[in-house]
Amino acid sequence: MRLTNLTSESQNPVLSGALPKAMDALEDQERLDGLAGAVRKAVRAIPLGRKRDVLRGLWLGHPLHPVLVQVPIGAWTCAGILDLFPGESRAARRLVAVGLAAAGPAALAGWVDWAEQRPRQARVGLVHAAANLVAVTVYAGSLAARIKGRPMLGRALGFGGMTVATVGGVLGGHLAYRQGAGVNHAEAVSVLVEPGWHRIGVPEDFPFGEPVRRMADEVAVVVVRADDGRFYALADRCSHMDGPLHEGKVLEGCLECPWHGSAFRLSDGVNVQGPATAPQPTFDCRISPDGQVEIRLEQT
């Protein structure tokens, strides 16, 4: 009986994994790369200055975009619920307008994040943004219809916009949870490094001011010997997109990722410049009595 049920369930396109397969196929659409490159160039050219890191969520500790999207999605969802009840058209209209007003900042934050993503992520992100743009357009039509006294059309367009926005949400979920866009790629360091001190060489192995890669158990570590002789060590893989920090540059007491320019303070791993929104795990350093450089994961 159970085998029969499993066979039946496997024919369901949702349970059989058809949707994840479709998402994976979208990742392979190299034809989107040309458009993605042009849009990426345009987004990077926007003169945001330090506001770019604000939009990335550097101050928050994780991407700001998922926070901002709660407003339009919440407002439109509430509008859809109110549309099911008579006499609530005015409140629903106001909620549609609130969602439209909040969509702009959410989209800008999303574009800033998207501009630093890998090609496969960028392809999904481009379609995610296109779905959201369609949803905004449909909701704008819904608001116009409501203002002109055509409530039935306004409601129909509202439910259409909600459907398209849901598709955009599914794509956004794939980006975050399947592709790891925006997650902290250094989070596992604390569980992969055994407690205690790890020997990584002698001082002469580390040129002054140059990042050097070493291993502590299964974790790659980047070590910098400062001009004053102090040693600093951070997890080598950038928390943003796994960039190899040992290939980066040491600038004003910070280590800059060679891939996207995130800057981490050597003394404590704090990210002083995005796109990374999470700090880098740090290691205590010492010289042992027999002259070996030793590191251990910083005690918290």
C-alpha atoms as a printed R data frame, in Angstrom:
    type eleno elety resid chain resno       x      y       z
1   ATOM     1    CA   MET     A     1   0.000  0.000   0.000
2   ATOM     2    CA   ARG     A     2   2.780  2.387   0.893
3   ATOM     3    CA   LEU     A     3   4.650  1.686  -2.361
4   ATOM     4    CA   THR     A     4   1.479  2.483  -4.290
5   ATOM     5    CA   ASN     A     5   1.133  5.777  -2.448
6   ATOM     6    CA   LEU     A     6   4.731  6.664  -3.171
7   ATOM     7    CA   THR     A     7   4.229  5.953  -6.858
8   ATOM     8    CA   SER     A     8   1.132  8.113  -6.878
9   ATOM     9    CA   GLU     A     9   2.904 10.926  -5.046
10  ATOM    10    CA   SER     A    10   5.815 10.826  -7.488
11  ATOM    11    CA   GLN     A    11   3.411 11.761 -10.278
12  ATOM    12    CA   ASN     A    12   2.556 15.001  -8.494
13  ATOM    13    CA   PRO     A    13   4.713 17.734 -10.122
14  ATOM    14    CA   VAL     A    14   5.300 19.396  -6.759
15  ATOM    15    CA   LEU     A    15   6.209 16.260  -4.824
16  ATOM    16    CA   SER     A    16   8.305 14.861  -7.672
17  ATOM    17    CA   GLY     A    17  10.637 17.843  -7.618
18  ATOM    18    CA   ALA     A    18   9.506 19.360 -10.917
19  ATOM    19    CA   LEU     A    19   9.640 22.891  -9.529
20  ATOM    20    CA   PRO     A    20  13.207 22.603  -8.164
21  ATOM    21    CA   LYS     A    21  14.262 21.106 -11.496
22  ATOM    22    CA   ALA     A    22  12.719 24.050 -13.313
23  ATOM    23    CA   MET     A    23  14.642 26.412 -11.032
24  ATOM    24    CA   ASP     A    24  17.861 24.507 -11.703
25  ATOM    25    CA   ALA     A    25  17.201 24.769 -15.437
26  ATOM    26    CA   LEU     A    26  16.788 28.523 -15.053
27  ATOM    27    CA   GLU     A    27  20.243 28.691 -13.486
28  ATOM    28    CA   ASP     A    28  21.676 27.211 -16.711
29  ATOM    29    CA   GLN     A    29  20.211 29.886 -19.022
30  ATOM    30    CA   GLU     A    30  23.437 31.476 -20.206
31  ATOM    31    CA   ARG     A    31  21.456 33.557 -22.708
32  ATOM    32    CA   LEU     A    32  20.550 35.802 -19.765
33  ATOM    33    CA   ASP     A    33  24.178 36.687 -19.083
34  ATOM    34    CA   GLY     A    34  24.354 39.504 -21.627
35  ATOM    35    CA   LEU     A    35  21.353 41.291 -20.172
36  ATOM    36    CA   ALA     A    36  22.579 40.594 -16.639
37  ATOM    37    CA   GLY     A    37  25.930 42.156 -17.469
38  ATOM    38    CA   ALA     A    38  24.348 45.323 -18.808
39  ATOM    39    CA   VAL     A    39  22.011 45.676 -15.827
40  ATOM    40    CA   ARG     A    40  24.850 44.957 -13.390
41  ATOM    41    CA   LYS     A    41  26.923 47.734 -14.950
42  ATOM    42    CA   ALA     A    42  24.001 50.156 -14.643
43  ATOM    43    CA   VAL     A    43  23.351 49.269 -10.994
44  ATOM    44    CA   ARG     A    44  27.007 49.677 -10.066
45  ATOM    45    CA   ALA     A    45  27.055 53.058 -11.801
46  ATOM    46    CA   ILE     A    46  24.329 54.503  -9.562
47  ATOM    47    CA   PRO     A    47  26.097 57.145  -7.414
48  ATOM    48    CA   LEU     A    48  25.008 55.848  -4.010
49  ATOM    49    CA   GLY     A    49  28.295 56.299  -2.144
50  ATOM    50    CA   ARG     A    50  28.097 55.020   1.440
51  ATOM    51    CA   LYS     A    51  24.353 54.551   1.018
52  ATOM    52    CA   ARG     A    52  25.200 51.409  -0.936
53  ATOM    53    CA   ASP     A    53  26.400 49.711   2.259
54  ATOM    54    CA   VAL     A    54  23.281 50.964   4.049
55  ATOM    55    CA   LEU     A    55  21.122 49.297   1.401
56  ATOM    56    CA   ARG     A    56  23.195 46.138   1.630
57  ATOM    57    CA   GLY     A    57  22.463 45.897   5.345
58  ATOM    58    CA   LEU     A    58  26.019 46.305   6.607
59  ATOM    59    CA   TRP     A    59  24.649 48.075   9.703
60  ATOM    60    CA   LEU     A    60  22.055 45.337  10.231
61  ATOM    61    CA   GLY     A    61  24.331 42.307  10.045
62  ATOM    62    CA   HIS     A    62  22.433 40.673   7.199
63  ATOM    63    CA   PRO     A    63  20.889 41.790   3.875
64  ATOM    64    CA   LEU     A    64  18.299 44.565   4.169
65  ATOM    65    CA   HIS     A    65  16.287 43.520   1.113
66  ATOM    66    CA   PRO     A    66  14.343 40.682   2.830
67  ATOM    67    CA   VAL     A    67  13.320 43.123   5.560
68  ATOM    68    CA   LEU     A    68  12.087 45.790   3.162
69  ATOM    69    CA   VAL     A    69   9.992 43.399   1.071
70  ATOM    70    CA   GLN     A    70   7.836 42.648   4.098
71  ATOM    71    CA   VAL     A    71   6.053 45.988   3.679
72  ATOM    72    CA   PRO     A    72   4.770 45.640   0.085
73  ATOM    73    CA   ILE     A    73   4.060 41.923   0.457
74  ATOM    74    CA   GLY     A    74   2.275 42.475   3.766
75  ATOM    75    CA   ALA     A    75   0.272 45.423   2.461
76  ATOM    76    CA   TRP     A    76  -0.798 43.601  -0.697
77  ATOM    77    CA   THR     A    77  -1.699 40.449   1.198
78  ATOM    78    CA   CYS     A    78  -3.888 42.450   3.584
79  ATOM    79    CA   ALA     A    79  -5.473 44.223   0.610
80  ATOM    80    CA   GLY     A    80  -6.286 40.856  -0.922
81  ATOM    81    CA   ILE     A    81  -7.953 39.701   2.281
82  ATOM    82    CA   LEU     A    82 -10.007 42.907   2.542
83  ATOM    83    CA   ASP     A    83 -11.080 42.516  -1.080
84  ATOM    84    CA   LEU     A    84 -12.952 39.384  -0.004
85  ATOM    85    CA   PHE     A    85 -15.257 41.427   2.213
86  ATOM    86    CA   PRO     A    86 -17.813 44.068   1.155
87  ATOM    87    CA   GLY     A    87 -17.356 47.594   2.364
88  ATOM    88    CA   GLU     A    88 -13.567 47.417   2.688
89  ATOM    89    CA   SER     A    89 -12.632 48.856  -0.701
90  ATOM    90    CA   ARG     A    90 -11.206 52.116   0.671
91  ATOM    91    CA   ALA     A    91  -8.858 50.349   3.104
92  ATOM    92    CA   ALA     A    92  -7.809 47.882   0.402
93  ATOM    93    CA   ARG     A    93  -7.041 50.763  -1.987
94  ATOM    94    CA   ARG     A    94  -4.860 52.438   0.617
95  ATOM    95    CA   LEU     A    95  -2.976 49.227   1.280
96  ATOM    96    CA   VAL     A    96  -2.297 48.735  -2.439
97  ATOM    97    CA   ALA     A    97  -0.885 52.282  -2.521
98  ATOM    98    CA   VAL     A    98   1.302 51.615   0.529
99  ATOM    99    CA   GLY     A    99   2.683 48.483  -1.130
100 ATOM   100    CA   LEU     A   100   3.520 50.396  -4.292
101 ATOM   101    CA   ALA     A   101   5.288 53.140  -2.330
102 ATOM   102    CA   ALA     A   102   7.355 50.586  -0.398
103 ATOM   103    CA   ALA     A   103   8.266 48.522  -3.456
104 ATOM   104    CA   GLY     A   104  10.823 51.066  -4.713
105 ATOM   105    CA   PRO     A   105  13.234 50.979  -1.743
106 ATOM   106    CA   ALA     A   106  12.897 47.193  -1.514
107 ATOM   107    CA   ALA     A   107  13.741 46.834  -5.200
108 ATOM   108    CA   LEU     A   108  16.747 49.167  -4.945
109 ATOM   109    CA   ALA     A   109  18.181 47.170  -2.040
110 ATOM   110    CA   GLY     A   110  17.611 43.975  -3.995
111 ATOM   111    CA   TRP     A   111  19.366 45.313  -7.090
112 ATOM   112    CA   VAL     A   112  22.380 46.408  -5.019
113 ATOM   113    CA   ASP     A   113  22.687 42.864  -3.607
114 ATOM   114    CA   TRP     A   114  22.090 41.273  -6.999
115 ATOM   115    CA   ALA     A   115  24.891 43.251  -8.678
116 ATOM   116    CA   GLU     A   116  27.503 41.262  -6.715
117 ATOM   117    CA   GLN     A   117  26.084 37.780  -7.252
118 ATOM   118    CA   ARG     A   118  27.547 34.890  -9.218
119 ATOM   119    CA   PRO     A   119  26.321 34.246 -12.787
120 ATOM   120    CA   ARG     A   120  23.975 31.376 -11.870
121 ATOM   121    CA   GLN     A   121  22.479 33.404  -9.041
122 ATOM   122    CA   ALA     A   122  22.224 36.490 -11.247
123 ATOM   123    CA   ARG     A   123  20.160 34.580 -13.817
124 ATOM   124    CA   VAL     A   124  17.576 33.557 -11.238
125 ATOM   125    CA   GLY     A   125  17.714 37.011  -9.672
126 ATOM   126    CA   LEU     A   126  17.000 38.648 -13.015
127 ATOM   127    CA   VAL     A   127  13.810 36.619 -13.486
128 ATOM   128    CA   HIS     A   128  12.919 37.215  -9.815
129 ATOM   129    CA   ALA     A   129  13.171 40.961 -10.432
130 ATOM   130    CA   ALA     A   130  11.193 40.699 -13.673
131 ATOM   131    CA   ALA     A   131   8.363 38.899 -11.864
132 ATOM   132    CA   ASN     A   132   8.317 41.566  -9.182
133 ATOM   133    CA   LEU     A   133   8.291 44.322 -11.799
134 ATOM   134    CA   VAL     A   134   5.279 42.704 -13.440
135 ATOM   135    CA   ALA     A   135   3.599 42.450 -10.030
136 ATOM   136    CA   VAL     A   136   4.212 46.150  -9.362
137 ATOM   137    CA   THR     A   137   2.831 47.042 -12.796
138 ATOM   138    CA   VAL     A   138  -0.307 44.978 -12.232
139 ATOM   139    CA   TYR     A   139  -0.823 46.495  -8.785
140 ATOM   140    CA   ALA     A   140  -0.397 49.965 -10.262
141 ATOM   141    CA   GLY     A   141  -3.185 49.088 -12.701
142 ATOM   142    CA   SER     A   142  -5.247 47.817  -9.786
143 ATOM   143    CA   LEU     A   143  -4.833 51.096  -7.938
144 ATOM   144    CA   ALA     A   144  -5.740 53.106 -11.048
145 ATOM   145    CA   ALA     A   145  -8.880 51.020 -11.561
146 ATOM   146    CA   ARG     A   146  -9.933 51.501  -7.950
147 ATOM   147    CA   ILE     A   147  -9.420 55.267  -8.145
148 ATOM   148    CA   LYS     A   148 -11.518 55.425 -11.331
149 ATOM   149    CA   GLY     A   149 -14.396 53.665  -9.616
150 ATOM   150    CA   ARG     A   150 -13.915 50.225 -11.183
151 ATOM   151    CA   PRO     A   151 -13.604 48.110  -8.032
152 ATOM   152    CA   MET     A   152 -14.177 44.722  -9.670
153 ATOM   153    CA   LEU     A   153 -11.343 45.287 -12.139
154 ATOM   154    CA   GLY     A   154  -9.190 46.620  -9.301
155 ATOM   155    CA   ARG     A   155  -9.789 43.492  -7.256
156 ATOM   156    CA   ALA     A   156  -9.113 41.196 -10.199
157 ATOM   157    CA   LEU     A   157  -5.845 42.954 -10.947
158 ATOM   158    CA   GLY     A   158  -4.960 42.842  -7.257
159 ATOM   159    CA   PHE     A   159  -5.315 39.085  -7.136
160 ATOM   160    CA   GLY     A   160  -3.337 38.838 -10.374
161 ATOM   161    CA   GLY     A   161  -0.561 40.952  -8.885
162 ATOM   162    CA   MET     A   162  -0.521 38.763  -5.783
163 ATOM   163    CA   THR     A   163  -0.115 35.662  -7.945
164 ATOM   164    CA   VAL     A   164   2.825 37.120  -9.845
165 ATOM   165    CA   ALA     A   165   4.406 38.410  -6.612
166 ATOM   166    CA   THR     A   166   4.147 34.878  -5.210
167 ATOM   167    CA   VAL     A   167   6.089 33.563  -8.191
168 ATOM   168    CA   GLY     A   168   8.711 36.221  -7.497
169 ATOM   169    CA   GLY     A   169   8.807 35.086  -3.874
170 ATOM   170    CA   VAL     A   170   9.396 31.480  -4.905
171 ATOM   171    CA   LEU     A   171  12.326 32.598  -7.057
172 ATOM   172    CA   GLY     A   172  13.664 34.696  -4.182
173 ATOM   173    CA   GLY     A   173  13.440 31.682  -1.889
174 ATOM   174    CA   HIS     A   174  15.438 29.631  -4.388
175 ATOM   175    CA   LEU     A   175  18.083 32.347  -4.461
176 ATOM   176    CA   ALA     A   176  18.398 32.487  -0.687
177 ATOM   177    CA   TYR     A   177  17.950 28.879   0.378
178 ATOM   178    CA   ARG     A   178  19.059 26.822  -2.634
179 ATOM   179    CA   GLN     A   179  21.768 29.077  -4.017
180 ATOM   180    CA   GLY     A   180  22.917 30.678  -0.753
181 ATOM   181    CA   ALA     A   181  22.667 34.296  -1.917
182 ATOM   182    CA   GLY     A   182  23.021 36.662   1.020
183 ATOM   183    CA   VAL     A   183  23.853 34.017   3.603
184 ATOM   184    CA   ASN     A   184  26.919 34.080   5.855
185 ATOM   185    CA   HIS     A   185  29.378 31.709   4.172
186 ATOM   186    CA   ALA     A   186  31.707 31.731   7.186
187 ATOM   187    CA   GLU     A   187  29.122 30.653   9.761
188 ATOM   188    CA   ALA     A   188  30.356 27.027   9.935
189 ATOM   189    CA   VAL     A   189  33.894 27.957  10.987
190 ATOM   190    CA   SER     A   190  33.144 27.703  14.711
191 ATOM   191    CA   VAL     A   191  32.059 24.070  14.427
192 ATOM   192    CA   LEU     A   192  34.787 22.955  12.024
193 ATOM   193    CA   VAL     A   193  37.774 24.121  14.078
194 ATOM   194    CA   GLU     A   194  38.677 22.062  17.139
195 ATOM   195    CA   PRO     A   195  39.264 23.993  20.376
196 ATOM   196    CA   GLY     A   196  42.844 24.730  21.353
197 ATOM   197    CA   TRP     A   197  45.961 25.999  19.640
198 ATOM   198    CA   HIS     A   198  47.006 25.030  16.118
199 ATOM   199    CA   ARG     A   199  50.576 25.366  14.857
200 ATOM   200    CA   ILE     A   200  50.866 27.015  11.460
201 ATOM   201    CA   GLY     A   201  54.585 27.688  11.025
202 ATOM   202    CA   VAL     A   202  57.409 29.895  12.236
203 ATOM   203    CA   PRO     A   203  57.443 33.720  12.037
204 ATOM   204    CA   GLU     A   204  59.818 33.670   9.078
205 ATOM   205    CA   ASP     A   205  57.092 31.952   7.019
206 ATOM   206    CA   PHE     A   206  55.024 35.134   7.092
207 ATOM   207    CA   PRO     A   207  56.294 38.201   5.188
208 ATOM   208    CA   PHE     A   208  55.362 41.532   6.749
209 ATOM   209    CA   GLY     A   209  52.079 42.946   5.485
210 ATOM   210    CA   GLU     A   210  51.248 40.054   3.170
211 ATOM   211    CA   PRO     A   211  48.318 37.655   3.649
212 ATOM   212    CA   VAL     A   212  49.326 34.002   3.872
213 ATOM   213    CA   ARG     A   213  47.002 31.003   3.735
214 ATOM   214    CA   ARG     A   214  47.202 28.249   6.355
215 ATOM   215    CA   MET     A   215  44.909 25.467   7.590
216 ATOM   216    CA   ALA     A   216  43.364 24.936  11.021
217 ATOM   217    CA   ASP     A   217  41.711 21.517  10.878
218 ATOM   218    CA   GLU     A   218  39.314 21.744   7.908
219 ATOM   219    CA   VAL     A   219  39.230 25.530   7.814
220 ATOM   220    CA   ALA     A   220  41.427 27.731   5.635
221 ATOM   221    CA   VAL     A   221  42.862 30.679   7.570
222 ATOM   222    CA   VAL     A   222  44.497 33.846   6.299
223 ATOM   223    CA   VAL     A   223  47.355 35.130   8.462
224 ATOM   224    CA   VAL     A   224  48.869 38.615   8.308
225 ATOM   225    CA   ARG     A   225  52.070 39.664  10.057
226 ATOM   226    CA   ALA     A   226  51.774 43.404  10.684
227 ATOM   227    CA   ASP     A   227  54.685 45.812  10.449
228 ATOM   228    CA   ASP     A   228  54.906 45.905  14.252
229 ATOM   229    CA   GLY     A   229  55.339 42.136  14.363
230 ATOM   230    CA   ARG     A   230  51.838 41.300  15.577
231 ATOM   231    CA   PHE     A   231  50.007 38.417  13.956
232 ATOM   232    CA   TYR     A   232  46.366 38.527  12.884
233 ATOM   233    CA   ALA     A   233  44.325 35.632  11.573
234 ATOM   234    CA   LEU     A   234  40.865 35.466   9.988
235 ATOM   235    CA   ALA     A   235  38.885 32.707   8.324
236 ATOM   236    CA   ASP     A   236  40.091 32.758   4.737
237 ATOM   237    CA   ARG     A   237  36.779 32.318   2.911
238 ATOM   238    CA   CYS     A   238  34.871 35.604   2.723
239 ATOM   239    CA   SER     A   239  31.517 35.584   4.490
240 ATOM   240    CA   HIS     A   240  29.910 37.183   1.437
241 ATOM   241    CA   MET     A   241  30.628 34.746  -1.399
242 ATOM   242    CA   ASP     A   242  33.520 32.534  -0.247
243 ATOM   243    CA   GLY     A   243  36.147 34.758  -1.868
244 ATOM   244    CA   PRO     A   244  39.784 33.816  -1.032
245 ATOM   245    CA   LEU     A   245  40.924 36.559   1.325
246 ATOM   246    CA   HIS     A   246  44.554 35.416   1.137
247 ATOM   247    CA   GLU     A   247  44.552 36.767  -2.428
248 ATOM   248    CA   GLY     A   248  43.362 40.175  -1.228
249 ATOM   249    CA   LYS     A   249  45.167 43.318  -0.143
250 ATOM   250    CA   VAL     A   250  46.028 44.658   3.292
251 ATOM   251    CA   LEU     A   251  44.915 48.304   3.449
252 ATOM   252    CA   GLU     A   252  44.872 50.513   6.552
253 ATOM   253    CA   GLY     A   253  44.541 47.664   9.002
254 ATOM   254    CA   CYS     A   254  41.915 45.850   6.927
255 ATOM   255    CA   LEU     A   255  41.962 42.933   4.535
256 ATOM   256    CA   GLU     A   256  40.082 43.506   1.285
257 ATOM   257    CA   CYS     A   257  38.404 40.603  -0.508
258 ATOM   258    CA   PRO     A   258  39.693 40.271  -4.095
259 ATOM   259    CA   TRP     A   259  36.291 39.290  -5.484
260 ATOM   260    CA   HIS     A   260  33.847 42.007  -4.447
261 ATOM   261    CA   GLY     A   261  35.847 44.425  -2.300
262 ATOM   262    CA   SER     A   262  34.480 43.626   1.163
263 ATOM   263    CA   ALA     A   263  36.905 44.926   3.802
264 ATOM   264    CA   PHE     A   264  37.427 43.228   7.173
265 ATOM   265    CA   ARG     A   265  39.333 44.742  10.077
266 ATOM   266    CA   LEU     A   266  42.292 42.530  10.960
267 ATOM   267    CA   SER     A   267  42.017 43.168  14.695
268 ATOM   268    CA   ASP     A   268  38.479 41.851  15.134
269 ATOM   269    CA   GLY     A   269  37.114 40.715  11.752
270 ATOM   270    CA   VAL     A   270  34.467 43.447  11.639
271 ATOM   271    CA   ASN     A   271  33.270 44.190   8.107
272 ATOM   272    CA   VAL     A   272  33.837 47.900   7.563
273 ATOM   273    CA   GLN     A   273  32.833 47.810   3.891
274 ATOM   274    CA   GLY     A   274  30.333 45.646   1.997
275 ATOM   275    CA   PRO     A   275  28.960 43.815   0.199
276 ATOM   276    CA   ALA     A   276  29.637 41.410   3.092
277 ATOM   277    CA   THR     A   277  27.109 41.962   5.864
278 ATOM   278    CA   ALA     A   278  28.560 39.466   8.366
279 ATOM   279    CA   PRO     A   279  31.928 39.822  10.141
280 ATOM   280    CA   GLN     A   280  34.758 37.403   9.531
281 ATOM   281    CA   PRO     A   281  35.611 34.805  12.233
282 ATOM   282    CA   THR     A   282  38.908 35.702  13.914
283 ATOM   283    CA   PHE     A   283  41.645 33.712  15.619
284 ATOM   284    CA   ASP     A   284  43.877 34.503  18.583
285 ATOM   285    CA   CYS     A   285  47.564 34.394  17.706
286 ATOM   286    CA   ARG     A   286  50.684 33.739  19.793
287 ATOM   287    CA   ILE     A   287  54.283 32.640  19.568
288 ATOM   288    CA   SER     A   288  54.887 29.416  21.504
289 ATOM   289    CA   PRO     A   289  57.937 28.968  23.786
290 ATOM   290    CA   ASP     A   290  59.680 26.996  21.034
291 ATOM   291    CA   GLY     A   291  59.106 29.764  18.434
292 ATOM   292    CA   GLN     A   292  56.060 28.430  16.594
293 ATOM   293    CA   VAL     A   293  53.177 30.632  15.446
294 ATOM   294    CA   GLU     A   294  49.982 29.239  16.908
295 ATOM   295    CA   ILE     A   295  46.352 30.206  16.403
296 ATOM   296    CA   ARG     A   296  43.057 29.279  18.004
297 ATOM   297    CA   LEU     A   297  39.518 30.317  17.293
298 ATOM   298    CA   GLU     A   298  38.850 33.507  19.235
299 ATOM   299    CA   GLN     A   299  37.177 32.817  22.561
300 ATOM   300    CA   THR     A   300  33.754 34.451  23.017
